[in-house]
Amino acid sequence: MKSIKFLFFVLLSLFFACNEKSGNNSSSVENTDTEVVETVVLVDDLMQDPDAYVGQVIELEGLVTHVCKHSGKRLHLTSAATSKMVRVEATGDINQFERELEGSDVRITGLVQKQVIDEDYLSKWENEMATKGEDHDHSEGAEESEQINNMRKRLAESGEDQLVSYWVDGTSFEVN
């Protein structure tokens, strides 16, 4: 059962990695008072108990296994020992990640974020779209509707009442 949940989390992370518009995150991100962690956190440690790090600025170490080729605004850090992975968003001093980082061990400083998607979240998103009305670009509205429908489908397939995604808003990094 743990392997199924892990696989689901990996697939969910990949889904959000390159398809999600950053503007859709703001209403659902849990952003508590920021706390700085003084020690280096490995991907395995973060993914063992991600809720313990939400809202904290951490230094995260891992292997870059993917850089989004479309924008360079996202990358995946993976544990060298296991297949656990976390998404990192380019923010702060990071304009974008270069594709040449793939295969490199890096240390990224950033804020751990959490997003919870449930039926209430999806309904609020639909209501926001409806209130935009005629001022809303129809092609963008169709794309958002498709995203909502896809999330509802994934939610139903998961058998859970919510989908939870964790990531790090990276503000700086160095190659080890």
C-alpha positions in Angstrom: 0.0 0.0 0.0 2.9 2.4 0.8 4.4 1.8 -2.7 1.0 2.6 -4.3 0.8 5.9 -2.3 4.4 6.7 -3.1 3.8 6.0 -6.8 0.7 8.2 -6.7 2.6 11.0 -5.0 5.3 10.8 -7.7 2.7 10.9 -10.5 0.9 13.8 -8.8 4.2 15.7 -8.5 5.0 15.1 -12.1 1.5 16.3 -13.1 2.0 19.6 -11.2 5.6 19.9 -12.2 5.3 21.3 -15.7 1.5 21.8 -16.2 0.5 24.0 -13.4 0.3 27.8 -13.8 1.9 29.6 -10.9 -1.1 31.9 -10.6 -3.3 29.0 -9.6 -1.2 28.2 -6.5 -1.8 31.3 -4.5 -5.2 30.6 -3.0 -4.3 27.1 -1.8 -0.7 27.4 -0.6 -0.2 27.0 3.2 2.2 29.8 4.0 2.7 30.0 7.8 5.3 32.1 9.6 8.6 31.4 8.0 11.2 29.7 10.1 14.8 29.0 9.1 16.3 25.5 9.5 20.0 25.7 10.2 21.0 22.2 9.0 21.0 20.7 5.6 17.9 18.6 4.8 18.2 15.6 2.4 15.3 14.8 0.0 14.7 11.6 1.9 14.3 13.5 5.2 12.0 16.1 3.7 9.7 13.5 2.1 9.7 11.3 5.2 7.7 14.0 7.0 7.1 17.0 4.7 4.5 18.6 7.0 7.2 19.1 9.6 9.0 21.4 7.2 6.0 23.4 5.7 6.6 27.1 6.1 10.3 26.7 6.9 13.3 27.9 4.9 15.6 25.0 4.5 18.8 24.0 2.7 17.8 21.0 0.6 20.4 18.7 -1.0 19.7 16.2 -3.8 20.4 15.1 -7.3 18.8 17.1 -10.2 16.9 14.5 -12.3 14.8 16.9 -14.4 14.7 20.5 -15.4 11.6 21.8 -17.1 12.6 22.3 -20.7 9.8 24.7 -21.5 10.6 27.5 -18.9 13.4 26.3 -16.7 11.3 27.5 -13.8 11.0 24.0 -12.2 13.3 21.1 -11.4 13.1 17.8 -9.6 15.5 16.9 -6.9 15.8 13.2 -6.2 17.5 11.2 -3.4 20.7 9.4 -4.4 19.8 6.5 -2.1 16.1 6.1 -3.0 13.6 7.3 -5.6 12.0 9.9 -3.5 11.6 13.2 -5.3 10.6 16.8 -4.6 9.8 19.7 -7.0 11.6 23.0 -6.7 10.2 26.2 -8.2 12.6 29.0 -9.3 11.9 32.1 -7.2 13.9 34.8 -5.5 17.4 35.2 -7.0 16.8 32.2 -9.3 15.5 33.4 -12.7 15.5 29.9 -14.1 17.3 26.6 -13.9 19.7 25.6 -16.7 19.1 22.2 -18.3 22.9 21.5 -17.7 22.1 21.0 -14.0 20.5 17.6 -14.8 22.8 15.0 -13.1 24.3 17.5 -10.7 24.2 17.4 -6.9 22.9 20.7 -5.7 22.0 22.5 -2.4 19.0 24.7 -2.7 17.8 27.2 -0.2 14.0 27.7 -0.2 10.7 27.8 1.5 8.7 24.5 1.8 5.2 24.8 0.5 2.1 22.6 0.6 -1.0 22.6 -1.6 -4.2 20.7 -0.7 -6.7 20.0 -3.5 -10.1 18.8 -2.5 -13.7 19.2 -3.8 -14.1 22.5 -1.9 -10.9 23.9 -3.6 -12.1 22.8 -7.0 -15.6 24.2 -6.5 -14.1 27.6 -5.4 -11.9 27.6 -8.5 -15.0 27.0 -10.7 -16.9 29.8 -9.0 -14.0 32.2 -9.5 -14.0 31.3 -13.2 -17.8 31.9 -13.4 -17.5 35.3 -11.8 -14.9 36.4 -14.3 -17.6 35.9 -17.0 -17.1 37.7 -20.3 -13.9 39.4 -19.2 -12.3 35.9 -19.1 -10.4 34.6 -22.2 -12.5 31.7 -23.5 -9.5 29.6 -24.4 -8.0 30.1 -21.0 -11.3 29.2 -19.4 -11.5 26.0 -21.4 -8.0 25.1 -20.3 -8.8 25.8 -16.6 -12.0 23.8 -16.9 -10.0 20.9 -18.3 -7.5 21.2 -15.4 -10.3 21.1 -12.9 -11.9 18.1 -14.6 -8.5 16.3 -14.6 -8.0 17.0 -10.9 -11.4 15.7 -10.1 -10.7 12.6 -12.0 -7.4 12.1 -10.2 -9.1 12.8 -6.9 -11.7 10.1 -7.6 -9.1 7.6 -8.8 -7.0 8.2 -5.7 -9.8 7.0 -3.4 -8.8 9.8 -1.0 -10.7 13.0 -0.2 -7.8 15.3 -1.0 -4.6 15.5 -3.1 -1.6 16.9 -1.3 1.4 18.3 -3.1 4.7 19.6 -1.5 7.4 21.6 -3.2 10.2 24.1 -2.4 10.2 27.7 -3.6 13.9 27.9 -4.3 15.5 31.3 -3.7 19.2 30.4 -4.3 21.3 27.3 -5.1 24.8 26.0 -5.5 26.2 23.0 -7.3 28.1 20.7 -4.9 
